[in-house]
Amino acid sequence: MKPPVCVSPASAAPAISLPAASAPTVVPCRRLLIVDDDPADVFLARQALSLFDEGLQIDDVSDGQQALEFLQQRGHKTGPPLPHFLLLDINMPRLNGLDTLKAIRSDDRLKSLPVIILTTSTAPNDIQRAWDLQATCYLSKQLELDAFTQQLQHLVGFWGRAVCYPE
């Protein structure tokens, strides 16, 4: 089995030519799930990311319970694929982000999914618990619109374009 590769935009790096017999499988790095109960933040994220990366498929849900249901319906051989990465808020109704992260990490099928905490919380307890639960990273949402837009674009530039994912 040949290792999959991720194709980045042409401006990111020169292409490497491989012999036809060993050509890698191209894996698009383009599926994101936003888990956030604030409709304004979701709207701004969608707007900023759609202008930055037209090829990005964005789904969103408004709480952790919906996120787990969404993820359980995906990634099977006959269904839609899992997202490549998640942006997860902490402070949400029904099931908060940290409990959602705990459930994801305890599920063998989901545990390797990159989960990026993106929240307004800078509480030391939240940060420590997220790291203890193996968050991929923890970021505090930028409060100014331009800074928030840049933050999202940097995240997607890395997690959506540069990182290579298996099929």
N, C-alpha and C positions, 0 to 999 in steps of 0.2 A: 504494500500500500504506500502510495506516494504521500509525502507530507503536504498539507494544504498551505497555500500562501495567500496573503492579502494583497490586493492591488491598490496602491495609493495613487493619488493624482499624479499626472506626469511631471508636474513641477517639483514633487517631493524628492524624487531620486531617479537616476537613470535606470531603465529597465535592464534586467539581466537576461541574456538569451540562453536557453537551455536546449539541448538536443530534443527533437520531437519525441523520441522514445521515453524521455524522462521528464516531459513537461508537467509541471505541477497543476493541481486542480485550483482554479481561481475561486476564492471565497469572498463574496462581497461583504464588507464590514459596515452594515447599514441599518440595523434594527435596534431601536431604543424604546424602552418603556419608562415613562415618567410616572412616578407615584407621588401625587401631591394633591392635597385637598383645597388648595387655594387656586380658584379658577383664573385669577389674574396672573399668577406666576406661570401656570400652564400655558395660558394664552401668549404671554411674553416669550416663554421658552420656545413655543412652536414658531412664532413669528421670527425670532432671532435665528433659530436653527434652519428654518426653511430658506431664509435669505442666504445663509452661509453654506448650506449643503442641501441642494435640491434632491439628491438621491437618498437622503436619510428617511427611513420609514419610522414615524413616531406614533406610538400608541400611548394613551394615558388612562389612568384610573385614579380615583380620588381617595382610596384608603388601602391599608394593608390587606384586608380581607379580599377586596376586589383584585389586588395584585396577585395574591396566591391563587385565586380562581383562574385568573388570566393565564398564569404560568402553568397551572395544571392542565389546561386545555391545549397547550402547545408542546412542541418538541417530540411528538410521537411520529412514527414513520408515515402515517397517513394524514396527519393534521398540519396546521401551520407551524412554522419554526418558532423556536424560542427567540426572544430578543438577544442581541449580542451583549447588551449591558443595560443596567437600570440606574436611573437617578431617583433616589429615595429620600423623601422628607421624613422627619421624625415625628413631629406633632400633628397627628391626624386622628380622626374619630375611628371608632370600632376597633381597629387593630393598628397600633402605632408603628412607626418605622423600625424601631429596635426589635419589637416582637416579630415583625415581618422578616427582618434580617435573620433572626434566630431560626425561624421556620424554614427559610431558604437554605441556610447552612446545615440544617438537620435533614434535608431531603437529598438523597444520593444523586438524583437526577439534576438538581439545581445548584448543588453546593459550590460548583466551580464558576458559577455565573458572576461576573464582575458587578458588584453593588457599590455604587458611589453615593455616599450620604451627602445630600445637598440640602441644607437646612439653615434656618435663622438661629438655631440654638448654638451658643458657644459655652454652654454649661459643662464644666469639667467632667461631671458624672456621665453626661450623654456621650462626650468624646471618648472617655475611657471605656464605657460599655460597648460602643460601636466597634472600637478596636478589639476588645475582648471577644466580640461576636464575629470577628474576622471581616469587617467592612474592608472593601478594596481601598477606599480612602474616605476621608471625612473633610468636607468643605463647608464653610459658612457662606451662605448666600450673600452676595454683594447687594447692598441696599439701593445704590444708585443705578438707574436704568442702563446707562452705557457700560458701567462696570459689570453688571449682571450679564449683559449681552456678551461682553468679552469673555467673561468666565465660562459661559455656556459654549461659546465658539472654541475656546481652548480645550475644554473637555471633549467635545465632539471631534475636534481636530486630532486629538490623541486616540480616544477610545473608538471613534468611528472610522478613522482613516489609517492611523499608523499601526494599531494593534492587529495582529493576525489571529484569527479564530479558527478552530476546527469546524468541519462541516457538521 
